[in-house]
Amino acid sequence: MPMPPALQAWHHVVESRDMAALRALLDDEVVFHSPVVHTPQRGAAITAKYLEGAMHTLNNAYFRYVREIVGEHDALLEFTTEIDGTVINGIDLIRWNDAQRIVDFKVMVRPLKAVNALHAAMGAMLPRLG
């Protein structure tokens, strides 16, 4: 099965850190599920802010997607990275619509030490993004 256009676009965003491409990829009604925020975040603006923060904190020299499970409208992307010496293992669970725009994005992270490191790093990053 060829890679769906939405997933190709997501990989472009990760590789290029192109925030305009990210915003174009997100559906207006996208829902974002953070590993450190209890309630789902709704809408493209807040989702873009969280994902931009993740680009600055998680998408570093250590970041690698190590496994992908891809369906017609969903993908599970397992990643590894490191923050301040803490190794992080996580997944991006992404769903897109027929228009190839992301409608649901869930990030899950393990172990607990990694969740705590991510929480601290994102807490410091988000206020700087405005």
Beta strands, then each sheet from edge to edge (+ up, - down):
strand 1: 26-33
strand 2: 41-42
strand 3: 64-70
strand 4: 74-83
strand 5: 86-96
strand 6: 102-110
sheet 1: 2+ 1- 6- 5+ 4- 3+
end
